[in-house]
Each structure stands twice: as C-alpha cells, then as structure tokens.
C-alpha cells in the first residue's frame, strides 16, 4: 500500500507548479540585470546605482580578470566577516539591544560570522536569547543580502566565461554585487516582508513582552507558571531575505516553526516557494546570458527531476506508519480521522506534506531554514535531506552557488560523455580541458572531503562525541548531518547535537569557509579559463547538452558521485537505523 | 595498403611471454608513480603484505589466509595493469624491430661542395646537416635529405612496406629521400637535412616503441579526473575506519572494520579498470595508426584528429581518379555519331594514355566499333607533344587529330578549313559542366568533341555523407576553375570547394576556419603546401612529398594516399571513445562492489546490513575476495578492447552516446553483479572461502 494522501500529493504538485511558473518572468528580469557589459546592454539603471558607485569609488567600466574577481570576493566577504564578528563582540555597547544581551562568546561569534558571510547560516545560537536587534539587522541581515548577491555575481561571471571569445576578463564584481542586491534581492525581499507582516510576522523594535498565560501550567521545579515572555523583534525583514537568499538563519531559535516567523499556511507557502525561486529562475537567466535558453531549461530539468523524485520519496517515508508502532497495534496509517505517518517533531498546523516539502526544499537549496525537526524524521525521511546536502547543494542549491556547482558536475558529465563520442569535450561552445577538469574536481572534492574528514574527527575525539544526545547510529547521523550541512553551506541542523561548543564552533566554521571558497574560487578560475578560449561552434559531432539524454547523464553524474562518496557513511547511519526499525520485534 | 607493418597477433606467444616478463620489471616505484590510480593499488599491496606478515607472526586482524588471498590478488591487479601496458608496447616494439634493421650503421660517401667527384668515406653517424653525399645504385641512403642532383629509383620498402621502387629527382615535389632506403638504379647527390639521431627513421622507431610517448592533453585531463576520483574513494574508505570504530563503540557489538578490508574496498572502488588500461589505450592508438602506415609525430596530433571539424581534400587523387575519362561524343553539324566515334577511336587506338584508352572503350560501348590493325591499314601514330598539344594518326588517305580546342583550331586553319561556331559553343558547354573538351578533326573538317570527364571515385560520396553525420565538413581543393569545381563538388557530395586554389588561398581558408573555432585537417605533398600544413591542426604529409612538407606536417602517410585522412580521423575518434567508454564502465562497476563489500565489512557490527547483500554471497570474506578478484580479472578481459579500440560507428554525437552508454554504462552496472556472484560460487565450490 502506498501511504500517501491525495491532499499531500496535491500540495506537492501545486508547489512545483507555482515554482516553475515563476521561473521565466523572474529569470528574464534577472538576465536584464546581469547582462554582459561587453554587450553594451548594461546601462546604469538608476540614480541610486551610480550614487553607490560614486560613494564607494567603484569604476563600473573596469573589467576584472578571474584572479582580481576572486580577490575582490574574498576581500569583500572577509571584511564582512570581521564586521559581523566585531558587532557580536561589541553588542553590549551598541544600540537596539532592549534585552541587554552581552557580547557573544568568541568561538560562537567566529562561527556565526563565518556562517553568515558564507551564506550558510548555521546557527549554533538561539536568536532570541543571544543576538540584539542591532546584531540581527546590521550584522546578520546585511550578510544575508550580500552573501546571496556574491553567489549571483559569481554565476554571472561564469556565464561570461562561456560567452566571451578569447577575453581576459569576466566582468566587475562590485557592479555584479551591487546590481544583484539592489535590483533583485532588495525589491523581492521588501515585497515578501510586507506580505509576511500582513500575515502576522512580527516587525518591531519593542522589547520582549511578558504575557499572562490563559492556562497556567506547572514548571519543572513544581512551581506554578502563570506568565510567559514572548520574544519580538524586526523579524519579517530578516525572514524574507533568509528565505529568498537561501540563507536560512532564523530570527528565532526554532526558525520557521515559530509562529512569529511563519504564522499561517499562506506564509508557509510563500516562504517555501521563496527558498527555491531565485535558484530556479537563475537557470533561465543563465540560459539567456549564454544566449541559448535551451541549456538553461536543461539545467533546470536536471535540478527539478531529482528534486521532485526525492521529495516524493521523503513524503512517502514520513507518511509511512512506524513499523514498531504497527506491531504494537497502534493505527498510524492515514485515514479520515488522522493524518497518520510520522508526526514527531512536526507542527500540527503544517502537517506531513508541508513539513517534507520544506525539509526537501531547504536542503536541496542551501537554505537551511526549517519548519519541522529533521532529527525526528524517519531514518529514510532524514536520509534524503542529508543526502541532498551531500550531493553538493547543486539541486537548486544556494542562489547562484547551486547553479555554478551544477555546472561543475556538467563539466564532468560532458567530459566523460564527450570522450565517449570521440571528441575533445565541449560545453556551451568551450573546450573542456585539463585545467577545467582539475578545477571542477577541486570544487566537487573539497566539500565532500570536509564532510568525511570532519565527521571522522568528531567521532574519534571526546569533544566531538560528548555533544551527542542520541547514542547509536542516530548519533552518528547527527554528526554526519552537521558536517554535511556546514561543508555544503546549508546551515540546517538535524538537532540532537550540542554544536555550541568550541570544538564544533571552530570545526564547523572551518568547514563552512572551505566549503564556500573551495568551490567559489575554482569556479571563477574556470570562468577565467573559459573566457580566454575561442568559441567552438557546434556541429553534428558535438554532444548536444540540452537533450533529455544529457539531462539524464547530468543527473546520473551528480547522483553517482554523491552515492559513491557517501554510501558507506550513510550505511552506518540512516540505513542501519532504517533496517533496525523495520526488524519485526520478537515476541516477548 | 601494404601489410609489412602489421603487428603480430595480440596473443602471439613470444609477445605474451615478453609482456609477462615486463610486467614484473614494471613493479618498480619509479614506473608505478606515473599512474596515480595504480600507484594507490601498489601502496595498498605493500600495506596488506605487511599485514599478512604481521598475521603470520601472530598479530592478526583477520585470518592470515584471508589477508594472503587479498594481498595476492592485489598484486595480480598491479601485474595485470603492467601486462596490458607491456603488451601494447610489445606490439610496437615488434614493429620497431623491423624498422631498426633499416637503421644499420652504413657508411656514406661525403662529397665536397665544389668538386662532387671526390668523395671521402665516413660513417653515417658522422654526417651533419648540410653535408653532401653521393649514393649509387645498390647503396643505402645514409640520412634524410634533399636530392640536389640526379634521378634514381629508390626502394623505400624499409620504411613504407611498399616494394615497388619510386623515382626521386632533384627539384620539384619528389626530391626528398629518407635514410635507410635503397637506391636501386642510377645515382643521387643528396644534401643531408637532419642531425644524427633525429632522422625520420629514428623518430618513427621512437614513436612505435612508445619511448617518447608523452601524455596527450586529453589523457592528462582524464588522469586528473581519475586521480581525483581515487582521492574521493581514499577519503571515503579511510574515514570509514573511525566511523566503524565509533559504530562498534555505540552498538556494543562486533569489531571495527579491518585495514585489509578497507584496502580491498578502496582498490575495488578506485577506477582501476580504466587506470590500468589508460596507457595501453594510448599506445594502442598510436599502433593502430602505424598499422595504417601513418607515422604521427606526436600523440597530440592523433587526438586532434578525433576533433577535426573540417577536412580539406585535394580533388585529384582523393576525390577523383587521377585520370579523366571519355564520357560522350558530341558531333559537329553534318557529322554522324558513328563517323565521329570511328575517327576518335582510330586516333586513340595506339594512344596508351588512360584518356586515350577510355575513348576506345567508349566508342566500342556506344557504337560497337571494333579495333583494327593499324599496320594493316598503313597508319602511323602521331603522339602528343607539348608543342602541338594534339595527337592522332596518319594513314595514306586519312589524317586525324584530336586535342585542345585552340590547338585543333590552328590545325584546321592550316589545312584551309574553318572552325565552326557550333563546335565552339559545344566546347564551352563541356567546360562549364566540369569536363575537358577534346576536339576531333580530319584535315580541314571538324568532326566533333569528345567530353572527357573527371571521374569521381566510387563510394566517395557515401564516405562524405558518413563524415557529415559525424559532424565533419569536407572541402574540395582544386586548381580548376569555379564552374568545373562546382560540378565535381556537386557530384562528389562535398560540402564546399575552393577553386583555382593557390597556396595562399589555402592558408587563408585554414586560418578563416580556425578563427571560427574549427579544427582543420589536410593533406599535402609539395613544398608550397608547407605553410598550410604548418597552419592546419592535423596535417598529413605524403611520404612521396618534399622534405619541407614532411617537416611542416604532424603526420606522414607512408602510402602517400590522400584518402587516408578519413581513416586517421576514425582512429583519433576511436582512441577517445575507448577511453570514455572504459571510464564509464569502470565507474559503473562500483555500484555492485558496494553491494558486495559494505554488508560484508560491517557484518559483525550491524548484522541488519545483510539486507543489502542482494547477491547473497557465501560469506563476508568470500564477498570481499570475489569483488577483488573480479576487479583484477576484468582488466585482462578488457585488454583486447583497449588494444583494438571500441567499435567505431559513424553516427551523430547523440546516437553514439546512447549506444556507448547502453553498452558500457548499463553493461558496467550489470556485469559485476554477475561476475562477483560467479566468482563467489567458484570460491565456495573450491572451499577457498
């Protein structure tokens, strides 16, 4: 029996439909913003833009080589990182701190700074108990914008590598960054924030409010509890960009499971669509930028098909009754009375379908925001989000970074299949040679390496093991999930692991840094190398890369690299859990 | 094509014996480090050997017999890889041996610039570039050079395998001689053009022996990919040790995975199949080229041949037969077709040129005209000369001439006749159709015109269609006028043509294509081809051509057959396809190996993982051993494929990919499941596991 409900499947289909409908219009607008200045189609669009250039001393006509572009990215992100660290350390003296939070501890401040600069938004802190409004708005939200804009800028530079013929330069980072921020991220976020506020997401500078409980309760110490403190703050403005920019860092600790971040079914739908919308639309943008839209659609198909498949798998796994319960005679199959399946760790108001859509979307994109606890998913249901991250965050992935990551896999797929048709492989009119392969493999290898090495260190060291709440294979899954999330710049947490320790703060911080720039810099190197090459026009002997066959090959490459790298580790975590769970309990 | 350079069969006993010997010699680290994938296996061998020694001494992580089994098969894996390479090299060496015979130390007679009569005896080794030597009938040409004086026939079979001697003479396009060839008649004075040790023969020997073999760009890129994949698997297996230790701690049962098993897993996962065969594939590609009697000066050129987008082909000899043939008799006003045919026939009977013979054949076919004995009718033949530009017959009562229109016009005038305007228009029409008009006249009377046509080679149009399907554009190069060229181009089915081609126009055309991102291949033989040859990406010089052409090209065709270019493209493509297909096969194999090894490796910690053992292998140790054995013997099974190349079919890229993906991708997924299961059954039957 297939334990899926019609309402659940309808929501999944509706979600995919709305997402895909948005791709073309948004993609078209973004292509206008990111068009190649070499084509002479990139006029300064507003006075605000030229004003920014004048203030910052940016000369927008100056083109950069890939090395200059990389240095600009690294310096810009580096300075941003230091600023975020500094604000956290100084927040006690800074304004907009109604709760009078003290300085964030050093290891946590570093971790958080790295986390937001790298578009990871791994949160080893609880927002409402750690960060002042000032820190949330000036440090974290600003990075939400610029780290996302950095991803878009690098993608635009990569696209130029394909279309430019024997050029040394790939555009100007400052221009790409500025335009991505002010024409794409700001307007979308402003609109979304207003919609969220209309639904009840809080947006205020007022201090936390203490309210009297309608139904008093008894605390752990046996004393009656009659009041509760409600955390408030400028949440809507941060929630909008955390979703759109695939950042994921919640204003409150429980992220989008919190009623002030995600109060209604409508906000849930808007927020979950926002996770994927820019990454999906960038495929169309990329197609326009390289002047071959079919290629963009093919890349979108390569993202959407496995995404939809894994989403259905995850929903199926969560809707499945727990076999251990069934053997005890507990009814856990969906029927007219109840939803059935695994409701542990899920909000009643979202249910299984919306929790799995969110879980799969947030890990397919490198978002990391949550509306349910992944730790409580069934073993297979939890395996899918974990594996989606381990695939390198390329099925949608982060804004810009997902697509440029997928292009790395496309280069590998083109290389092997190009050889199979007897030609030096070409992708989008450029020959793929040793340098591109080397860089692509570095970009693919580095996040994989840090997932595995990080997990290995953590399970070997006492400081790593002592943070695990759940022993056994599930504890192993929790550590593996944490390093998968950090190395691939996702930021979602499985839970069940106390990651706010110096060991995890520094180890995961390092994984986030290397996982971000270990991919970004090789991508820029590829962009530079491709730009300097001649364009090879396609012929009948050229492998077409917009066909279903190639889409299949690309999906296969992503899946096989992901599977071959992580099967042994997954076997020891979720797979063992699943097999153990399904063992029929012996009669007592 | 000659057969002299065909290598011995792949499994020739002597070659195999030598290859086995070489496989052991190649076990030194210096050789192994060149191949990163196999080097990992090599290091793994040492590791398990040490573990085995340790287990013999009583500190055992696994039963000694199991470690020994794994260790032996790992060494066998390395040996099989060495064997594949040695076998490929061996086939080249056999070829080289026959070439080396030609490189005996011969003595040369050096002459001085001023007086070419006085010569001094020196060893061929002492000849320097620029020296003059005299070579007489029966002597071996001591070094590569350019003929400066004399005409001689030369036996080049040592190089080309072709036994018929060729003429070499000073000046023109037939002035190059190759060291090691033999003058069979007359004498030559030769200016040596190479330094000792850099002769054509030396380069040829080095090439077939693989001594100078450098990795080609594509091979380097693939090596990087394979090395990176190996690194991924190294990480995945190495981290499995701490993962396993942690799992044992947590589960409170079983024992951690052993190093032996991890090494076995790593070797199985690493792309050893393609890693082991990669260098053999490259060597075999060069060998296939030399079997086709083409000498590539670099492996890079062979690879580039697979990428070629545009083929520039000379019309004469490549697209058309060298000779024109009579296709039609067109009569002048008031002349019967039989009369014209009879006159043309009579005038051509003694004409031994291919054109003349074709006229005789056509007259017989169309009008049933039979041969007559010229002597019986008292006729004498008037041969063609450059001055008259006509040929014909004179008999007591008749005088027939045939030749170019203007020549015959002069002849008719001199006989007191007039050249009819009707014939003039026929002549123009024939020329427009791409033919050569031959006018036939009997004294003052013009009888008509013979239409001589370029004959397109049989089957060439199909080959061009095949190339088109593969995405390769063909361009015909000809000195003909555009009208003639267009007519022949249309008949042969080439995509484009360059008429009235000059060397400059040819060079410009190549540059234009390259500017547009295309890779261009061409053949050439003359000195004036040299700039174009140097510019082209794949340039095949004819061995019969000049030294300048041979130096400008990156390949030399010993058969001097311009059609060979198509064959070269095929070999280039096949080389890349073989690499790609075996890479796909190698990676696809890993899925099955995971299913074999993962449940086995963690059998004691997590017995539930037994559910993944879909092959139902006998025991954990036999599962691991079977995977390792499969991994080793698949190399041997694929040696023939690596050496002969995957089957080449002329298909578009998409269809070709489907085909190879189904065979090597899907096949690579299925085969190891069957293979590992069979080996496991065999091991169980032999009580080895």
HADDOCK unambig.tbl for C-alpha pairs under 7 A between the chains (distance, minus, plus):
assign (segid A and resid 416 and name CA) (segid B and resid 580 and name CA) 5.39 0.50 0.50
assign (segid A and resid 417 and name CA) (segid B and resid 580 and name CA) 6.57 0.50 0.50
assign (segid A and resid 417 and name CA) (segid B and resid 657 and name CA) 6.70 0.50 0.50
assign (segid A and resid 419 and name CA) (segid B and resid 576 and name CA) 5.06 0.50 0.50
assign (segid A and resid 419 and name CA) (segid B and resid 577 and name CA) 5.17 0.50 0.50
assign (segid A and resid 419 and name CA) (segid B and resid 579 and name CA) 6.69 0.50 0.50
assign (segid A and resid 419 and name CA) (segid B and resid 580 and name CA) 4.51 0.50 0.50
assign (segid A and resid 420 and name CA) (segid B and resid 576 and name CA) 6.68 0.50 0.50
assign (segid A and resid 420 and name CA) (segid B and resid 577 and name CA) 4.22 0.50 0.50
assign (segid A and resid 420 and name CA) (segid B and resid 580 and name CA) 4.44 0.50 0.50
assign (segid A and resid 420 and name CA) (segid B and resid 581 and name CA) 5.44 0.50 0.50
assign (segid A and resid 420 and name CA) (segid B and resid 657 and name CA) 6.23 0.50 0.50
assign (segid A and resid 420 and name CA) (segid B and resid 660 and name CA) 6.64 0.50 0.50
assign (segid A and resid 421 and name CA) (segid B and resid 577 and name CA) 5.67 0.50 0.50
assign (segid A and resid 421 and name CA) (segid B and resid 653 and name CA) 5.70 0.50 0.50
assign (segid A and resid 421 and name CA) (segid B and resid 656 and name CA) 5.88 0.50 0.50
assign (segid A and resid 421 and name CA) (segid B and resid 657 and name CA) 5.78 0.50 0.50
assign (segid A and resid 422 and name CA) (segid B and resid 306 and name CA) 6.01 0.50 0.50
assign (segid A and resid 422 and name CA) (segid B and resid 573 and name CA) 4.07 0.50 0.50
assign (segid A and resid 422 and name CA) (segid B and resid 574 and name CA) 6.11 0.50 0.50
assign (segid A and resid 422 and name CA) (segid B and resid 576 and name CA) 4.75 0.50 0.50
assign (segid A and resid 422 and name CA) (segid B and resid 577 and name CA) 4.58 0.50 0.50
assign (segid A and resid 423 and name CA) (segid B and resid 306 and name CA) 5.54 0.50 0.50
assign (segid A and resid 423 and name CA) (segid B and resid 307 and name CA) 4.94 0.50 0.50
assign (segid A and resid 423 and name CA) (segid B and resid 573 and name CA) 6.29 0.50 0.50
assign (segid A and resid 423 and name CA) (segid B and resid 576 and name CA) 6.54 0.50 0.50
assign (segid A and resid 424 and name CA) (segid B and resid 218 and name CA) 6.97 0.50 0.50
assign (segid A and resid 424 and name CA) (segid B and resid 307 and name CA) 6.05 0.50 0.50
assign (segid A and resid 433 and name CA) (segid B and resid 218 and name CA) 6.79 0.50 0.50
assign (segid A and resid 433 and name CA) (segid B and resid 221 and name CA) 5.97 0.50 0.50
assign (segid A and resid 434 and name CA) (segid B and resid 217 and name CA) 6.84 0.50 0.50
assign (segid A and resid 434 and name CA) (segid B and resid 220 and name CA) 6.25 0.50 0.50
assign (segid A and resid 434 and name CA) (segid B and resid 221 and name CA) 3.89 0.50 0.50
assign (segid A and resid 437 and name CA) (segid B and resid 221 and name CA) 6.24 0.50 0.50
assign (segid A and resid 437 and name CA) (segid B and resid 225 and name CA) 6.52 0.50 0.50
assign (segid A and resid 438 and name CA) (segid B and resid 224 and name CA) 6.17 0.50 0.50
assign (segid A and resid 441 and name CA) (segid B and resid 225 and name CA) 6.84 0.50 0.50
assign (segid A and resid 441 and name CA) (segid B and resid 228 and name CA) 6.32 0.50 0.50
assign (segid A and resid 445 and name CA) (segid B and resid 232 and name CA) 6.70 0.50 0.50
assign (segid A and resid 449 and name CA) (segid B and resid 235 and name CA) 6.70 0.50 0.50
assign (segid A and resid 452 and name CA) (segid B and resid 235 and name CA) 6.96 0.50 0.50
assign (segid A and resid 452 and name CA) (segid B and resid 236 and name CA) 6.85 0.50 0.50
assign (segid A and resid 452 and name CA) (segid B and resid 239 and name CA) 6.26 0.50 0.50
assign (segid A and resid 453 and name CA) (segid B and resid 239 and name CA) 6.53 0.50 0.50
assign (segid A and resid 456 and name CA) (segid B and resid 239 and name CA) 5.58 0.50 0.50
assign (segid A and resid 456 and name CA) (segid B and resid 242 and name CA) 5.60 0.50 0.50
assign (segid A and resid 456 and name CA) (segid B and resid 243 and name CA) 6.20 0.50 0.50
assign (segid A and resid 459 and name CA) (segid B and resid 242 and name CA) 6.75 0.50 0.50
assign (segid A and resid 459 and name CA) (segid B and resid 243 and name CA) 6.72 0.50 0.50
assign (segid A and resid 459 and name CA) (segid B and resid 246 and name CA) 6.03 0.50 0.50
assign (segid A and resid 460 and name CA) (segid B and resid 242 and name CA) 6.09 0.50 0.50
assign (segid A and resid 460 and name CA) (segid B and resid 246 and name CA) 6.98 0.50 0.50
assign (segid A and resid 471 and name CA) (segid B and resid 250 and name CA) 6.20 0.50 0.50
assign (segid A and resid 472 and name CA) (segid B and resid 247 and name CA) 6.80 0.50 0.50
assign (segid A and resid 472 and name CA) (segid B and resid 250 and name CA) 4.77 0.50 0.50
assign (segid A and resid 472 and name CA) (segid B and resid 251 and name CA) 5.91 0.50 0.50
assign (segid A and resid 473 and name CA) (segid B and resid 247 and name CA) 6.75 0.50 0.50
assign (segid A and resid 534 and name CA) (segid B and resid 517 and name CA) 5.97 0.50 0.50
assign (segid A and resid 535 and name CA) (segid B and resid 517 and name CA) 5.73 0.50 0.50
assign (segid A and resid 536 and name CA) (segid B and resid 517 and name CA) 4.44 0.50 0.50
assign (segid A and resid 536 and name CA) (segid B and resid 518 and name CA) 6.44 0.50 0.50
assign (segid A and resid 537 and name CA) (segid B and resid 517 and name CA) 6.49 0.50 0.50
assign (segid A and resid 539 and name CA) (segid B and resid 471 and name CA) 5.17 0.50 0.50
assign (segid A and resid 540 and name CA) (segid B and resid 469 and name CA) 6.39 0.50 0.50
assign (segid A and resid 540 and name CA) (segid B and resid 470 and name CA) 5.95 0.50 0.50
assign (segid A and resid 540 and name CA) (segid B and resid 471 and name CA) 3.92 0.50 0.50
assign (segid A and resid 540 and name CA) (segid B and resid 652 and name CA) 5.71 0.50 0.50
assign (segid A and resid 540 and name CA) (segid B and resid 653 and name CA) 6.46 0.50 0.50
assign (segid A and resid 541 and name CA) (segid B and resid 470 and name CA) 4.88 0.50 0.50
assign (segid A and resid 541 and name CA) (segid B and resid 471 and name CA) 4.07 0.50 0.50
assign (segid A and resid 541 and name CA) (segid B and resid 652 and name CA) 5.71 0.50 0.50
assign (segid A and resid 541 and name CA) (segid B and resid 653 and name CA) 5.01 0.50 0.50
assign (segid A and resid 542 and name CA) (segid B and resid 653 and name CA) 5.89 0.50 0.50
assign (segid A and resid 543 and name CA) (segid B and resid 653 and name CA) 5.08 0.50 0.50
assign (segid A and resid 543 and name CA) (segid B and resid 654 and name CA) 6.07 0.50 0.50
assign (segid A and resid 544 and name CA) (segid B and resid 654 and name CA) 6.73 0.50 0.50
assign (segid A and resid 565 and name CA) (segid B and resid 232 and name CA) 6.52 0.50 0.50
assign (segid A and resid 565 and name CA) (segid B and resid 233 and name CA) 6.56 0.50 0.50
assign (segid A and resid 565 and name CA) (segid B and resid 236 and name CA) 5.77 0.50 0.50
assign (segid A and resid 568 and name CA) (segid B and resid 598 and name CA) 6.73 0.50 0.50
assign (segid A and resid 569 and name CA) (segid B and resid 240 and name CA) 6.98 0.50 0.50
assign (segid A and resid 576 and name CA) (segid B and resid 608 and name CA) 6.83 0.50 0.50
assign (segid A and resid 576 and name CA) (segid B and resid 609 and name CA) 6.50 0.50 0.50
assign (segid A and resid 579 and name CA) (segid B and resid 608 and name CA) 6.02 0.50 0.50
assign (segid A and resid 580 and name CA) (segid B and resid 608 and name CA) 6.50 0.50 0.50
